[in-house]
Amino acid sequence: MRLDHLWVVDYRNYESAELALAPVGLTVVAGDNGAGKTNLLEAIGYLATLASFRGVPSEALIRGGAAAAVVRGEGERAGRALLVEAEIRATGRGRVSVNRQPVRRAAELAGALRVSVFSPDDLELVKAGPTGRRRYLDEALAALHPRNDAARRDVERIVRQRNALLAQAGGRWPPPEDIVSTLEVWDARLAQVGTAVGDARAALVGRLEPAVAKAYAAVAAGESGTAGLSYDAPWREAGLAAALAAARRDEVRRGMTLVGPHRDELALTIGGMPARTHASQGEQRSLALALRLAAHDVVTELVGAPPLLLLDDVFSELDGRRSAALLEHLPLGQAVLTTAGTVPAGAEPERVLRITAGRVVAA
C-alpha cells in the first residue's frame, strides 16, 4: 500500500495544493505555524477513514466561501493502481469513490488506504478520560476490518435509542409495560452487538499488551517501569444480557444506559501503577508514543502491509532522548512528517517539501 500524490481543492486554507510523497521512507513537510501542514495530513487521513483525525465535522474542512472541498489521492495497493476521491459538501451528501467506483459508507473503503496518526494530542490518550482510549481501540479495529467499525456504529445507535426510551420512563419504577417490552428488544440487540465489540476489543488488547511493553521500553529512554494495559469491562464476567437486567432499575432512575462497551475502560499502567495519576509527564508521553507504535505494528502484522505513518509535529513535544529513540524505532514503510522547525536530528528524509504562500514546493 502506497500513496504517491495528494491533491486538495478548497480544503481548509488551500484553494488548491498538490503533495508528491516519496514512494518509500520519510517525506518531511516543513512550514511556519498556521501554514497548513496538519491540514495536508488531515486530508490524507480523510481518504482513509472519511473523518478528520482532529474530530471536527466534515463541513469544517471546506475552505471559507466554497461550496465543497475535493480531496484526491493516487497510489498503489497490492500491485494495482489506487485512486481515492472525496467531495465534501457544505450542504447535502458528498461523494466518495475508489478507482471510480462509488463508496457510500466508510466501511465500504475496505482498507483501500490505512493510516497511523501520531500527534501532540496523543498525550490525552493517557491523561484524559476513557473516551479517547476507547476510540484508540476502535480505530485500530476499524483498520483491521470494516465489520468492526460497523459493529461500533451499531452500538452507538442502539445506545441512543435505548437512552431515549429510558428517558421516556421519567424515572418511574416499574416503568410502563410498553416501555418494558420495547426495552427488552433493545437489550437483546445491545447484548448481541455489544458483546461482539467487547470481545474484539479484548482480543486486540491481548495483542497490544506485549507490543506496548516493547515499544515503551524502546522510547522511554532508560526510564524504569514496565508499561501494561488491560481491558476493563465488568459486564463481561456475567455477560451483557445479565448485566443489563441487573442494572435496569438504576438505568430507569437515571434515564441512561449504564453498562456496555460504550462505558468500558482501557486501563494503562507503568510499573503496575495507574499511568494517568502516577506517571510523570515524560512517562505519559512515552506511553502515548508506545500506544501508537504498538497499534501500527499490530495492524501491520495482521493485514500484511504497514499503514502510512502520519507524524504531525510530534518531535516538537519530545526532548532529545525521546526524539532520538522514536526515530530509531520508527516502523519501516512510507511516512509523512510535519515540522515547524528544522528536520529532526537523526531523521533521513527521502524528500523535503515546504509550504510557502499556500503552495507546496520542494525545499
Secondary structure as the mmCIF struct_conf table of DSSP 4:
data_model
#
loop_
_struct_conf.conf_type_id
_struct_conf.id
_struct_conf.beg_label_comp_id
_struct_conf.beg_label_asym_id
_struct_conf.beg_label_seq_id
_struct_conf.end_label_comp_id
_struct_conf.end_label_asym_id
_struct_conf.end_label_seq_id
STRN STRN1 ARG A 2 TYR A 11
TURN_TY1_P TURN_TY1_P1 ARG A 12 ASN A 13
STRN STRN2 TYR A 14 ALA A 20
BEND BEND1 PRO A 23 GLY A 25
STRN STRN3 LEU A 26 ALA A 30
TURN_TY1_P TURN_TY1_P2 ASN A 33 GLY A 34
BEND BEND2 ALA A 35 GLY A 36
HELX_RH_AL_P HELX_RH_AL_P1 LYS A 37 THR A 49
BEND BEND3 LEU A 50 ALA A 51
TURN_TY1_P TURN_TY1_P3 PHE A 53 ARG A 54
HELX_RH_3T_P HELX_RH_3T_P1 SER A 58 LEU A 61
STRN STRN4 ILE A 62 ILE A 62
HELX_LH_PP_P HELX_LH_PP_P1 ARG A 63 ARG A 63
TURN_TY1_P TURN_TY1_P4 GLY A 64 GLY A 65
BEND BEND4 ALA A 67 ALA A 67
STRN STRN5 ALA A 68 ARG A 77
TURN_TY1_P TURN_TY1_P5 ALA A 78 GLY A 79
STRN STRN6 ARG A 80 ARG A 89
BEND BEND5 ALA A 90 GLY A 92
STRN STRN7 ARG A 95 VAL A 98
TURN_TY1_P TURN_TY1_P6 ASN A 99 ARG A 100
STRN STRN8 GLN A 101 VAL A 103
BEND BEND6 ARG A 105 ARG A 105
HELX_RH_3T_P HELX_RH_3T_P2 ALA A 106 LEU A 109
TURN_TY1_P TURN_TY1_P7 ALA A 110 GLY A 111
BEND BEND7 ALA A 112 LEU A 113
STRN STRN9 VAL A 115 PHE A 118
HELX_RH_3T_P HELX_RH_3T_P3 PRO A 120 LEU A 123
HELX_RH_AL_P HELX_RH_AL_P2 GLU A 124 LYS A 127
BEND BEND8 ALA A 128 ALA A 128
HELX_RH_AL_P HELX_RH_AL_P3 PRO A 130 LEU A 144
HELX_RH_AL_P HELX_RH_AL_P4 PRO A 146 GLN A 168
TURN_TY1_P TURN_TY1_P8 ALA A 169 GLY A 171
BEND BEND9 TRP A 173 PRO A 174
HELX_LH_PP_P HELX_LH_PP_P2 PRO A 175 PRO A 176
HELX_RH_AL_P HELX_RH_AL_P5 GLU A 177 VAL A 219
BEND BEND10 ALA A 220 ALA A 220
TURN_TY1_P TURN_TY1_P9 ALA A 221 GLY A 222
BEND BEND11 GLY A 225 GLY A 225
STRN STRN10 ALA A 227 ASP A 232
HELX_RH_3T_P HELX_RH_3T_P4 PRO A 234 ARG A 236
TURN_TY1_P TURN_TY1_P10 GLU A 237 ALA A 238
HELX_RH_AL_P HELX_RH_AL_P6 LEU A 240 ARG A 254
TURN_TY1_P TURN_TY1_P11 GLY A 255 GLY A 255
BEND BEND12 MET A 256 MET A 256
BEND BEND13 VAL A 259 GLY A 260
HELX_RH_3T_P HELX_RH_3T_P5 PRO A 261 ARG A 263
STRN STRN11 GLU A 265 ILE A 270
TURN_TY1_P TURN_TY1_P12 GLY A 271 GLY A 272
STRN STRN12 MET A 273 PRO A 274
HELX_RH_AL_P HELX_RH_AL_P7 ALA A 275 HIS A 278
BEND BEND14 ALA A 279 ALA A 279
HELX_RH_AL_P HELX_RH_AL_P8 GLN A 281 VAL A 303
BEND BEND15 GLY A 304 ALA A 305
HELX_LH_PP_P HELX_LH_PP_P3 PRO A 306 PRO A 307
STRN STRN13 LEU A 308 ASP A 312
BEND BEND16 ASP A 313 ASP A 313
HELX_RH_3T_P HELX_RH_3T_P6 VAL A 314 GLU A 317
BEND BEND17 LEU A 318 LEU A 318
HELX_RH_AL_P HELX_RH_AL_P9 GLY A 320 HIS A 329
HELX_LH_PP_P HELX_LH_PP_P4 LEU A 330 PRO A 331
BEND BEND18 LEU A 332 GLY A 333
STRN STRN14 ALA A 335 THR A 339
BEND BEND19 ALA A 340 THR A 342
HELX_LH_PP_P HELX_LH_PP_P5 VAL A 343 PRO A 344
TURN_TY1_P TURN_TY1_P13 ALA A 345 GLY A 346
BEND BEND20 GLU A 350 GLU A 350
STRN STRN15 ARG A 351 THR A 356
TURN_TY1_P TURN_TY1_P14 ALA A 357 GLY A 358
STRN STRN16 ARG A 359 ALA A 362
#
